Every structure is written in C-alpha cells, then in structure tokens.
C-alpha cells in the first residue's frame, strides 16, 4: 500500500467541466459508466480499476404515499420509468 496526500488540481460539481478536464488530461475522474461510455469506446478516456467499484443500478426514489402524488412528482416518476424502459 502506498499513501499519497495530493492537493486537488480541480474541484467541481459540474459534470461537463469534470469531463472536459479528464479529456484534457488534468487527472483522474471518478464517474458513472454512463457518463464516459462513449469516450472510452472512442479511446478518448481509459477505464481504470474496473474490478473495484460495485455495480450501480441507479438511484432510488422514496416518497411518502402512492395516494395524492403531486403532479410534478408524478411526471418525474413517469419520465424515469420510461427512460429505464428504454434502457438509458
């Protein structure tokens, strides 16, 4: 085991900026496979530690009741359900 305490070169919560930085060679990027699949397939990025991270089936949504679901939440649930059905 080797321990290294390195100061980060870039800290961001914006996925587009994180992706651009990784493509520009700034450093490593821990991202969901869906964000980087095309870049890996095109050879723009390289996947590391493939056997280390657990599979991520996607987020879960919890809400208080199936009765009287607010219209915006119902629309969001229907959208997510449709997207999962498309395999995206």
Order of alpha helices (4+ residues) and beta strands (2+ residues): alpha-alpha-alpha
